[in-house]
Amino acid sequence: MTPFQILGAAMAVGQVFSFMGSLKTMKNTQRAAEWDHYHDEIRRKYNTIQANERARLLLSQKRAAQGARGVVIAEGSTLMEQNTVIANLEDVKFWINKGAEMKARDIDLKLAGVLQQQAWDAGTSLITGMGSAYQTYKTT
């Protein structure tokens, strides 16, 4: 074999390793996105728990204040106050879930863009690298 043929073969092997590295990078990027989804789900659950706890404390305070005033619970304006607290809680939960949904879509969109770019780069790099390796190999 001539030195050009050896160089061409080495270039081809290098391009294959480069392509394999691109595939590994894509896999790691997907794994990182999965972790982002996991942490976002934990954050959403934590925020929901906090909202529930705040609503529970607020309802408890309202019941205590109503009892201290001698008001009968679940009648008249006290029921309206409780309904307001529950409606606010549902509103907070809706926005917590909507924020988590938007975050998940953002993660997926970024992942798709990165994976597409990486696949394009890997494919074009492999094609041009193999072409260069073949040219080098044939220059004998």
Rosetta silent file (secondary structure, phi, psi, omega in degrees, C-alpha in Angstrom):
SEQUENCE: MTPFQILGAAMAVGQVFSFMGSLKTMKNTQRAAEWDHYHDEIRRKYNTIQANERARLLLSQKRAAQGARGVVIAEGSTLMEQNTVIANLEDVKFWINKGAEMKARDIDLKLAGVLQQQAWDAGTSLITGMGSAYQTYKTT
SCORE:     score description
SCORE:     0.000 S_00000001
   1 L     0.000  143.134  178.565    0.000    0.000    0.000 S_00000001
   2 L   -83.969  163.476  178.444    1.154    3.486   -0.760 S_00000001
   3 H   -59.928  -32.909  179.069    1.289    6.237    1.866 S_00000001
   4 H   -68.643  -36.003  178.054   -1.726    7.914    0.236 S_00000001
   5 H   -68.325  -40.004  177.051   -3.769    4.737    0.537 S_00000001
   6 H   -64.161  -43.281  178.815   -2.795    4.398    4.193 S_00000001
   7 H   -63.457  -41.743  177.860   -3.678    8.049    4.771 S_00000001
   8 H   -61.640  -43.187  178.412   -7.039    7.563    3.018 S_00000001
   9 H   -64.652  -41.003  178.788   -7.832    4.531    5.151 S_00000001
  10 H   -64.086  -40.244  177.903   -6.850    6.427    8.306 S_00000001
  11 H   -63.518  -40.920  178.758   -9.080    9.341    7.280 S_00000001
  12 H   -62.513  -44.853  178.763  -12.001    6.938    6.708 S_00000001
  13 H   -63.053  -41.080  178.013  -11.509    5.360   10.131 S_00000001
  14 H   -61.824  -39.974  178.833  -11.316    8.821   11.700 S_00000001
  15 H   -67.572  -37.285  177.094  -14.588    9.831   10.052 S_00000001
  16 H   -63.675  -44.274  177.438  -16.291    6.678   11.301 S_00000001
  17 H   -63.634  -38.027  177.030  -15.116    7.434   14.842 S_00000001
  18 H   -62.795  -42.348  178.147  -16.302   11.024   14.458 S_00000001
  19 H   -63.367  -42.823  178.407  -19.721    9.770   13.349 S_00000001
  20 H   -64.035  -36.449  175.460  -19.880    7.396   16.309 S_00000001
  21 H   -64.433  -37.976  177.055  -19.011   10.296   18.613 S_00000001
  22 H   -63.879  -40.582  177.590  -21.870   12.305   17.114 S_00000001
  23 H   -63.453  -39.773  178.610  -24.269    9.435   17.824 S_00000001
  24 H   -65.444  -40.196  177.800  -23.031    9.303   21.425 S_00000001
  25 H   -62.724  -40.843  178.645  -23.525   13.066   21.762 S_00000001
  26 H   -63.560  -41.536  179.219  -27.083   12.727   20.476 S_00000001
  27 H   -64.682  -42.401  178.274  -27.804    9.970   22.990 S_00000001
  28 H   -65.131  -36.512  177.982  -26.373   12.066   25.848 S_00000001
  29 H   -65.096  -41.965  177.122  -28.462   15.045   24.754 S_00000001
  30 H   -63.739  -40.670  178.646  -31.609   12.929   24.842 S_00000001
  31 H   -64.199  -39.215  178.079  -30.681   11.642   28.292 S_00000001
  32 H   -65.029  -38.851  178.127  -30.143   15.203   29.525 S_00000001
  33 H   -65.301  -38.596  177.191  -33.574   16.201   28.201 S_00000001
  34 H   -62.347  -40.269  176.912  -35.133   13.259   30.052 S_00000001
  35 H   -65.254  -39.034  177.026  -33.487   14.459   33.272 S_00000001
  36 H   -61.322  -42.251  177.293  -34.815   17.966   32.634 S_00000001
  37 H   -62.218  -43.204 -179.304  -38.321   16.524   32.263 S_00000001
  38 H   -61.404  -47.386 -179.796  -37.868   14.524   35.466 S_00000001
  39 H   -67.327  -34.989  177.581  -36.703   17.544   37.478 S_00000001
  40 H   -66.696  -37.972  177.345  -39.476   19.694   36.042 S_00000001
  41 H   -64.745  -40.859  176.801  -42.053   17.086   37.090 S_00000001
  42 H   -62.848  -43.191  179.073  -40.629   17.090   40.629 S_00000001
  43 H   -62.186  -40.509  179.465  -40.777   20.911   40.691 S_00000001
  44 H   -64.257  -44.147  178.768  -44.404   20.825   39.499 S_00000001
  45 H   -63.373  -41.281  179.224  -45.365   18.322   42.206 S_00000001
  46 H   -63.152  -44.298  179.042  -43.574   20.374   44.853 S_00000001
  47 H   -64.327  -36.454  177.708  -45.345   23.568   43.777 S_00000001
  48 H   -66.726  -41.988  177.641  -48.701   21.767   43.840 S_00000001
  49 H   -61.840  -43.382  178.088  -48.019   20.471   47.337 S_00000001
  50 H   -61.925  -43.043  179.814  -47.096   23.989   48.478 S_00000001
  51 H   -63.421  -42.266  177.353  -50.270   25.441   46.950 S_00000001
  52 H   -61.733  -41.762 -179.793  -52.389   22.759   48.658 S_00000001
  53 H   -65.718  -42.198  177.660  -50.704   23.458   51.992 S_00000001
  54 H   -62.584  -40.942  179.248  -51.254   27.219   51.671 S_00000001
  55 H   -66.503  -40.243  178.620  -54.933   26.634   50.853 S_00000001
  56 H   -62.200  -43.792  178.768  -55.287   24.229   53.782 S_00000001
  57 H   -65.411  -41.424  179.766  -53.782   26.762   56.178 S_00000001
  58 H   -64.095  -42.493  177.389  -55.941   29.575   54.800 S_00000001
  59 H   -64.341  -39.931  178.881  -59.109   27.482   55.167 S_00000001
  60 H   -63.750  -43.145  178.014  -58.080   26.530   58.691 S_00000001
  61 H   -63.506  -40.913  179.838  -57.495   30.191   59.606 S_00000001
  62 H   -65.667  -41.093  178.147  -60.852   31.187   58.133 S_00000001
  63 H   -64.279  -40.393  179.410  -62.653   28.422   60.086 S_00000001
  64 H   -65.013  -42.928  179.718  -60.909   29.484   63.282 S_00000001
  65 H   -66.313  -38.657  179.816  -61.810   33.146   62.713 S_00000001
  66 H   -67.194  -40.992  178.654  -65.401   32.227   61.898 S_00000001
  67 H   -64.746  -36.629  179.359  -65.681   30.062   65.004 S_00000001
  68 H   -68.322  -29.614  179.225  -64.273   32.887   67.131 S_00000001
  69 H   -83.733   -8.861 -179.319  -66.914   35.256   65.742 S_00000001
  70 L    83.134   21.015 -179.339  -69.672   32.749   66.514 S_00000001
  71 L   -86.256  142.897  177.180  -70.548   32.209   62.884 S_00000001
  72 L   -79.774  126.041 -176.818  -72.063   28.895   61.833 S_00000001
  73 L   -70.835  145.725  177.216  -69.670   27.159   59.405 S_00000001
  74 L    74.003   23.470  175.009  -70.895   26.262   55.884 S_00000001
  75 L  -134.113  139.230  173.708  -73.653   28.860   55.829 S_00000001
  76 L    66.837 -135.387 -172.098  -73.822   32.228   54.125 S_00000001
  77 H   -68.028  -24.705  179.020  -70.675   34.214   53.512 S_00000001
  78 H   -64.994  -37.698  177.423  -68.355   31.633   55.119 S_00000001
  79 H   -66.100  -37.914  177.474  -69.221   29.155   52.401 S_00000001
  80 H   -65.703  -38.354  177.535  -68.502   31.814   49.799 S_00000001
  81 H   -63.739  -42.747  178.785  -65.127   32.483   51.435 S_00000001
  82 H   -64.524  -41.598  178.084  -64.281   28.783   51.320 S_00000001
  83 H   -63.116  -36.063  177.938  -65.354   28.571   47.691 S_00000001
  84 H   -64.268  -43.189  179.006  -63.111   31.551   46.895 S_00000001
  85 H   -62.294  -45.420 -179.382  -60.113   29.837   48.520 S_00000001
  86 H   -65.397  -40.180  178.449  -60.796   26.609   46.597 S_00000001
  87 H   -63.438  -40.876  177.431  -61.288   28.539   43.331 S_00000001
  88 H   -64.688  -39.448  178.052  -57.961   30.324   43.885 S_00000001
  89 H   -61.787  -45.437  179.291  -56.293   26.980   44.612 S_00000001
  90 H   -62.858  -37.544  177.615  -57.641   25.513   41.377 S_00000001
  91 H   -64.293  -44.201  178.499  -56.417   28.577   39.489 S_00000001
  92 H   -62.251  -44.300  178.926  -52.933   28.221   40.994 S_00000001
  93 H   -62.047  -40.028  178.487  -52.844   24.505   40.123 S_00000001
  94 H   -58.918  -46.085 -177.521  -53.907   25.299   36.550 S_00000001
  95 H   -72.498  -30.273  173.698  -51.035   27.756   36.124 S_00000001
  96 H   -62.735  -47.761 -179.792  -48.553   25.383   37.764 S_00000001
  97 H   -66.436  -38.601  179.321  -49.556   22.680   35.274 S_00000001
  98 H   -65.314  -40.810  176.859  -49.580   25.122   32.347 S_00000001
  99 H   -63.315  -40.712  178.183  -46.065   26.292   33.286 S_00000001
 100 H   -65.463  -38.896  178.791  -44.880   22.668   33.480 S_00000001
 101 H   -64.700  -43.513  179.479  -46.456   21.957   30.095 S_00000001
 102 H   -65.376  -39.069  178.324  -44.761   24.979   28.521 S_00000001
 103 H   -63.860  -42.492  179.423  -41.425   23.987   30.075 S_00000001
 104 H   -63.636  -41.333  178.330  -41.773   20.439   28.699 S_00000001
 105 H   -64.838  -38.705  178.725  -42.551   21.787   25.228 S_00000001
 106 H   -63.997  -44.147  178.342  -39.548   24.106   25.435 S_00000001
 107 H   -61.140  -45.936 -179.116  -37.268   21.217   26.418 S_00000001
 108 H   -64.049  -39.547  179.909  -38.635   19.059   23.583 S_00000001
 109 H   -65.651  -44.828  177.841  -38.248   21.856   21.043 S_00000001
 110 H   -63.690  -41.279  179.012  -34.649   22.523   22.047 S_00000001
 111 H   -61.553  -45.950 -179.485  -33.887   18.797   22.018 S_00000001
 112 H   -60.635  -41.825  178.949  -35.355   18.377   18.540 S_00000001
 113 H   -63.788  -45.246 -179.361  -33.291   21.300   17.242 S_00000001
 114 H   -65.452  -43.340 -179.612  -30.048   20.044   18.768 S_00000001
 115 H   -65.729  -39.881  178.866  -30.625   16.486   17.550 S_00000001
 116 H   -63.664  -45.157  179.477  -31.481   17.646   14.039 S_00000001
 117 H   -63.223  -42.904 -179.844  -28.372   19.837   13.874 S_00000001
 118 H   -64.503  -41.634  178.641  -26.185   17.053   15.261 S_00000001
 119 H   -64.479  -42.006  178.532  -27.604   14.534   12.772 S_00000001
 120 H   -62.267  -49.303 -179.664  -27.047   16.959    9.895 S_00000001
 121 H   -60.024  -42.603 -179.131  -23.486   17.706   11.001 S_00000001
 122 H   -65.380  -43.021 -179.179  -22.705   14.020   11.468 S_00000001
 123 H   -65.685  -47.305 -179.528  -24.132   13.070    8.077 S_00000001
 124 H   -68.009  -36.896  178.716  -22.408   15.833    6.131 S_00000001
 125 H   -64.804  -40.425  179.927  -19.160   15.293    8.010 S_00000001
 126 H   -66.902  -43.514 -178.858  -19.264   11.580    7.247 S_00000001
 127 H   -65.450  -49.742 -179.237  -20.024   12.120    3.556 S_00000001
 128 H   -66.442  -37.532  178.810  -17.365   14.794    3.010 S_00000001
 129 H   -65.240  -42.337  178.692  -14.841   12.890    5.117 S_00000001
 130 H   -67.460  -37.414  176.658  -15.390    9.682    3.208 S_00000001
 131 H   -62.498  -43.667  178.284  -15.167   11.598   -0.065 S_00000001
 132 H   -64.710  -40.870  179.405  -11.864   13.136    1.002 S_00000001
 133 H   -64.168  -40.270  179.739  -10.585    9.767    2.168 S_00000001
 134 H   -66.650  -40.739  177.652  -11.534    8.178   -1.155 S_00000001
 135 H   -62.308  -44.570  179.523   -9.831   11.000   -3.083 S_00000001
 136 H   -62.977  -40.806  179.980   -6.695   10.612   -0.995 S_00000001
 137 H   -64.460  -37.005 -176.409   -6.792    6.851   -1.457 S_00000001
 138 H   -85.165   -2.804 -177.096   -7.150    7.177   -5.257 S_00000001
 139 L   -76.027    5.983 -179.306   -4.338    9.726   -5.730 S_00000001
 140 L   -77.854    0.000    0.000   -1.797    6.971   -6.270 S_00000001
